[in-house]
């Protein structure tokens, strides 16, 4: 029987590889074990503290509030800086190491300073088959070294029906074409609304859903409530509910 491993070189590896941050960084075993930061000596913004404490009341185990609490800290600091993680750890009475272990599992957390405009280009199978890899590369080329942009590939944004698509500053947009890339990047530079005609929230089916009381109630939303958005939708974070286009808030509940 032939060696199954002989087929491995014939199978093209997914070209972007692993995107999980920190997977290739070894632990520094020379450091002392992390401890829970002292709340008395760890300054935390009052609004952030109140939000984290509110999240903890929603779960039988306070550790279940780690994801929304880290998201809240990321909104305050712009990224999960050591200070941001320490503040969450102090309020939740957890070690920073525990929270970092949670944060490095998810793509929506940033572990370095990033630009104000976040563009997640979905590169999973449905989008990839429809040209998402070229769209991702075009977005990167057009943004260049502009520090205002954070262009990233995303494993799956859960909107295969509008493939190829992207989440642009938490707004789901698609289907995208290569011609859309230059328009979208320029709109963001100009402070304009990105591709309004291709926003998921403005599609007729989405508009009907969020204006329909029974459908909105099933989603935990009031009629005419928050429209479908993508990851990092702060309005959903603050009330702990889904927004119809979230990729991560389902993990908060």
C-alpha positions as CSV (number, residue, x, y, z in Angstrom):
1,X,0.0,0.0,0.0
2,X,1.3,3.5,-0.9
3,X,2.3,5.9,1.9
4,X,-0.6,8.3,2.5
5,X,2.0,10.9,3.4
6,X,3.3,10.9,-0.1
7,X,0.2,12.8,-1.2
8,X,1.0,15.7,1.2
9,X,3.2,17.7,-1.2
10,X,0.4,17.5,-3.8
11,X,-2.2,19.1,-1.5
12,X,-1.8,22.9,-1.6
13,X,-1.5,24.3,2.0
14,X,-3.9,27.1,2.8
15,X,-1.8,30.0,1.7
16,X,-2.3,32.3,4.6
17,X,-1.5,29.8,7.3
18,X,-2.4,30.1,10.9
19,X,-3.6,33.6,12.0
20,X,-4.0,32.8,15.6
21,X,-1.7,35.4,17.3
22,X,1.1,34.1,19.5
23,X,1.0,30.5,18.3
24,X,4.7,30.6,17.5
25,X,5.8,32.5,20.7
26,X,7.2,30.2,23.4
27,X,6.4,30.9,27.0
28,X,9.2,32.6,29.0
29,X,9.8,30.1,31.7
30,X,12.3,32.4,33.4
31,X,9.5,34.7,34.6
32,X,7.7,34.3,37.9
33,X,4.1,33.1,37.7
34,X,1.7,35.9,37.2
35,X,-0.5,37.0,40.1
36,X,-3.9,38.8,40.2
37,X,-3.2,42.5,40.1
38,X,-4.0,44.4,43.3
39,X,-7.3,46.4,42.8
40,X,-6.1,49.0,45.3
41,X,-3.0,49.9,43.2
42,X,-4.4,49.2,39.7
43,X,-6.2,52.3,38.3
44,X,-9.2,51.4,36.1
45,X,-11.4,53.9,34.3
46,X,-14.7,54.1,36.2
47,X,-16.8,53.4,33.1
48,X,-14.7,50.4,32.2
49,X,-14.9,49.0,35.7
50,X,-18.7,49.4,35.8
51,X,-19.1,47.7,32.5
52,X,-16.9,44.7,33.5
53,X,-18.7,44.3,36.8
54,X,-22.0,44.4,35.0
55,X,-20.8,41.6,32.6
56,X,-19.7,39.5,35.6
57,X,-23.2,39.6,37.1
58,X,-24.6,37.9,33.9
59,X,-22.9,34.6,34.4
60,X,-22.7,31.9,37.1
61,X,-18.9,31.8,36.6
62,X,-17.4,35.3,36.4
63,X,-14.7,34.0,34.0
64,X,-17.4,33.7,31.4
65,X,-17.4,37.5,31.2
66,X,-13.7,37.5,30.0
67,X,-14.5,38.0,26.3
68,X,-16.9,41.0,26.6
69,X,-14.7,42.5,29.3
70,X,-11.6,42.3,27.1
71,X,-13.6,43.7,24.2
72,X,-14.6,46.7,26.4
73,X,-11.0,47.3,27.4
74,X,-9.9,47.1,23.8
75,X,-12.5,49.8,22.9
76,X,-11.0,52.0,25.6
77,X,-7.4,51.5,24.8
78,X,-7.6,50.8,21.0
79,X,-5.8,47.4,21.5
80,X,-5.2,44.9,24.3
81,X,-2.1,46.6,25.7
82,X,-0.5,45.2,28.9
83,X,-2.3,48.0,30.8
84,X,-5.7,47.0,29.3
85,X,-5.2,43.4,30.2
86,X,-4.1,44.3,33.7
87,X,-7.1,46.5,34.3
88,X,-9.5,43.7,33.3
89,X,-7.6,41.2,35.4
90,X,-7.8,43.5,38.5
91,X,-11.6,43.9,38.2
92,X,-12.3,40.2,37.4
93,X,-9.8,38.9,40.0
94,X,-8.0,36.8,37.4
95,X,-4.4,36.6,36.3
96,X,-3.3,38.5,33.2
97,X,-2.1,35.1,31.8
98,X,-5.6,33.7,32.0
99,X,-7.0,36.6,30.0
100,X,-4.2,36.5,27.4
101,X,-4.8,32.8,26.9
102,X,-8.4,33.7,26.1
103,X,-7.6,36.7,23.9
104,X,-5.0,35.0,21.8
105,X,-7.6,32.4,20.7
106,X,-9.8,34.9,18.9
107,X,-9.1,37.0,15.8
108,X,-11.1,40.0,16.9
109,X,-8.6,41.0,19.6
110,X,-5.6,43.2,18.7
111,X,-2.3,42.6,20.4
112,X,-0.5,45.6,19.0
113,X,-1.5,49.1,18.2
114,X,-3.7,49.2,15.1
115,X,-5.2,51.8,12.8
116,X,-8.6,53.4,13.3
117,X,-10.1,51.6,10.3
118,X,-10.3,47.8,10.6
119,X,-11.0,45.8,7.5
120,X,-11.5,42.1,8.0
121,X,-11.5,40.4,4.6
122,X,-13.1,37.0,4.8
123,X,-10.9,34.4,3.2
124,X,-12.7,31.2,4.1
125,X,-13.8,28.7,1.5
126,X,-16.9,30.4,0.1
127,X,-15.2,33.8,-0.2
128,X,-11.9,32.4,-1.3
129,X,-13.6,30.5,-4.2
130,X,-15.1,33.8,-5.3
131,X,-11.8,35.8,-5.3
132,X,-11.4,36.9,-1.7
133,X,-7.6,36.3,-1.8
134,X,-7.2,38.8,-4.6
135,X,-9.5,41.3,-2.8
136,X,-7.4,40.9,0.4
137,X,-4.2,41.5,-1.5
138,X,-5.7,44.5,-3.3
139,X,-6.9,46.0,0.0
140,X,-3.4,45.6,1.5
141,X,-1.7,47.2,-1.5
142,X,-4.1,50.1,-1.6
143,X,-3.8,50.8,2.1
144,X,0.0,50.5,1.9
145,X,1.8,51.8,5.0
146,X,-1.0,54.2,5.9
147,X,-1.2,53.8,9.7
148,X,-4.9,54.5,9.7
149,X,-5.7,51.1,8.3
150,X,-5.8,47.6,9.9
151,X,-6.3,45.2,7.0
152,X,-6.5,41.6,8.0
153,X,-7.7,38.3,6.6
154,X,-10.4,36.6,8.7
155,X,-11.1,32.9,8.9
156,X,-14.8,33.2,8.5
157,X,-17.3,36.1,9.0
158,X,-20.3,33.9,8.6
159,X,-21.9,35.7,5.6
160,X,-21.4,33.3,2.8
161,X,-24.5,34.6,1.0
162,X,-22.6,37.8,0.2
163,X,-19.3,36.3,-0.6
164,X,-16.7,37.7,-1.2
165,X,-17.3,40.0,1.7
166,X,-15.6,42.0,4.4
167,X,-16.3,43.6,7.7
168,X,-15.4,47.3,7.5
169,X,-15.3,49.1,10.8
170,X,-17.9,46.5,12.0
171,X,-20.1,46.9,9.0
172,X,-20.7,43.8,6.8
173,X,-20.2,44.6,3.1
174,X,-20.5,42.4,0.0
175,X,-20.4,40.9,-2.5
176,X,-17.2,42.8,-3.2
177,X,-15.4,43.1,-6.5
178,X,-11.8,44.2,-7.2
179,X,-13.1,47.5,-8.4
180,X,-14.7,48.1,-5.1
181,X,-11.4,48.0,-3.2
182,X,-10.0,51.3,-4.4
183,X,-13.4,53.0,-3.8
184,X,-13.7,51.6,-0.3
185,X,-10.2,52.6,0.8
186,X,-10.7,56.1,-0.6
187,X,-14.0,56.5,1.1
188,X,-12.5,55.5,4.4
189,X,-9.6,58.0,3.9
190,X,-12.2,60.7,3.1
191,X,-14.3,59.9,6.2
192,X,-17.2,58.8,3.9
193,X,-19.6,55.9,4.5
194,X,-18.1,52.7,3.0
195,X,-20.0,51.3,0.0
196,X,-23.5,52.0,1.3
197,X,-25.2,50.1,-1.5
198,X,-23.4,46.9,-0.6
199,X,-23.9,47.0,3.2
200,X,-25.7,44.0,4.6
201,X,-27.8,46.1,6.9
202,X,-29.3,48.0,4.0
203,X,-30.3,44.9,2.0
204,X,-34.2,44.7,1.9
205,X,-34.2,41.4,3.7
206,X,-32.2,42.8,6.6
207,X,-34.3,46.0,6.7
208,X,-37.5,43.9,6.9
209,X,-36.1,41.7,9.6
210,X,-35.2,44.5,11.9
211,X,-38.5,46.3,11.4
212,X,-40.5,43.1,12.0
213,X,-41.5,42.8,15.7
214,X,-41.7,39.0,15.9
215,X,-38.4,38.5,14.1
216,X,-36.7,41.2,16.2
217,X,-38.0,39.6,19.4
218,X,-36.5,36.2,18.4
219,X,-33.2,38.0,18.0
220,X,-33.5,39.7,21.4
221,X,-33.9,43.1,19.7
222,X,-36.7,45.7,19.9
223,X,-38.5,46.3,16.7
224,X,-36.6,48.8,14.5
225,X,-33.5,48.1,16.6
226,X,-29.8,47.9,15.9
227,X,-29.0,46.9,12.4
228,X,-26.9,43.9,11.4
229,X,-23.2,44.7,11.9
230,X,-19.9,42.8,12.0
231,X,-17.3,42.2,14.8
232,X,-16.5,44.8,17.3
233,X,-20.0,46.4,17.3
234,X,-19.8,48.4,20.5
235,X,-23.6,48.8,20.9
236,X,-24.1,45.1,21.2
237,X,-21.2,44.8,23.6
238,X,-22.8,47.3,25.9
239,X,-26.1,45.5,26.2
240,X,-24.7,42.0,25.7
241,X,-27.1,41.0,22.9
242,X,-26.7,39.8,19.3
243,X,-26.9,42.2,16.3
244,X,-27.7,39.8,13.5
245,X,-24.2,40.0,12.0
246,X,-21.9,39.4,14.9
247,X,-19.2,36.8,14.7
248,X,-18.1,36.9,18.3
249,X,-20.9,38.1,20.6
250,X,-22.4,34.6,20.5
251,X,-19.4,33.6,22.5
252,X,-20.3,36.1,25.2
253,X,-23.5,34.4,26.2
